[in-house]
Amino acid sequence: MVPGLSWYYNWSSKPLECSDGHGVGNTELLKSGTVEFVPMAWGLIDEGSACDAGGDCFRVDERGGGASCRQVCEASSWSFDPEGECYACYHEGISRAEFLADIPGQAKYLLGFNEPNFKEQANLTPEAAAKGWRHLEWVAEEKSLSLVGPATNFCDPTPGAKHPGACIESVNGQRMFGLAWLELFYDACTEAGAAKRTCAMDYQAVHAYSCGGVSWMIELMKAKAGLIEPSAKHCQNGIQDQDEFGVDCGGNTCAACSEHARAMFRKPVWLTEFAPPKNDCGVESLPALEERTLKFMAQELPKLHNDPYVFRYAWFMPKVDMVNLDHTDLLVEDEAGILSPLGHFYFGPITSGAAKD
C-alpha cells in the first residue's frame, strides 16, 4: 500500500486474493480498516431473477484475481462478448448469500453496476438495472452499507457495434451515452417506472476518460442537477431541440427533464475511474503521455479535491498489465508498491491525508 491511500475497490465483492497468499486482502492496512475496501455488485444475471431463490444473480470480477480465467480468455482472444465464456468466467456469477459473506466487516459502502451502458461491461438497460436494484438494497441493509449508484461512461453508439467501447443498443430511439442512461435509470427507479418503487441511493458514480480534463463531466452532472445553468443556449428555450447527443431530455448538456432525475443528480459523486488516454491526448510515446498526464493532474486534482459535489475519486489504475489500456500507472513497472513520479504527484500535498484519494 502507498501513503495517502484511504480506499480501494476491485470490481468485486471482496479484496483481491492471490494464489501465493500475498493478495491485497491480506495486508494489515486493509484488515485493520486503515485502508477501506469498497465491495461492488459489478452486474446482474437476468435482472437478478434468481436472487430470491438463492441462485447466482450478481456478477463480480473473478474473485481469485483473474488467474483461473486467463486461459479461457486467451482462447477467445479476450473477447468479453456477454454470450462468451470469457465474460462469464471473468465476471463470475454469485448468489446474494455468497456476496454477503464476502464483504469485510469494515465496509461502509456498496458500489453499484460497472458501466451498464457498455455491451462488454455490465450490459444492462436502465429498466433492467432499476428492476434489479432492490437486490443491492437487500445487501446494503443486511450490512448497513450506503449505496452508490451505477457508474456510466461515454461509449460508441453505432448500432450493432461489437468492441470494448460499444454502447448497448438504443432505448426508445435514445443512444445510451452515460448521462442519458443515468437519466432513464433514475426515472425507472420510481413507483411509475420499471422498479415500481423509489430506489434507495446515497451517492452516484461516473467514469471519465479525457485528456482535456474531467471537471467538465462534473459540470455536466451539475447542470443535470439544476445546480448550475446548462451552457447550451437551446437547453433554456423550452423546446426539445436536437443537439449533438440527442434530444434535450437525455442529452449531456441539458438539465434533466423530471424533477426526480434532477434530485438524483444532486447526490454527491464518486468519480470511480478517470485518466487521460494516449489516443485522446494525441501522443504516441510513453514519455509524452507522462508529461501530458502531469499537466492533467496539476489542472484537475485541485478541482476534484476542493469540489464538495465530488465525494471521492480514483485513478484508473495504479498498475495494469493489459496492453489495450493506454493510461499511465501510478506505480513503477515490475516493482511492488513503488510510486512512480506521477504516483508521487497524485499522492502529494493536494490529496495527502484526505478522504478524496
Secondary structure, 3 states (H helix, E strand, C coil): CCCCCCEECCCCCCCCCCCCCCCHHHCHHHHHCCCEECCECCEECHHHCCCCCCCCCEEEECCCCCHHHHHHHHHCCCCCCCCCHHHHHHEEEECHHHHHHHCCCCCCEEECCECCCECCCCCCCHHHHHHHHHHHHHHHHHHCCEEEEEEECCCECCCCCCCCCEECCCECCECCCHHHHHHHHHHHCCCCCCCCCCCCCCEEEEEECCCCCCHHHHHHHHHHHCCCCCCCHHHHCCCCCEECCEECCCCCCCCCCCHHHHHHHCCCEEEEEECCCHHHHCCCCHHHHHHHHHHHHHHHHHHHHHCCCEEEEEECCCCCCCCCCCCCCCECCCCCCCECHHHHHHCCCCCCCCCCC
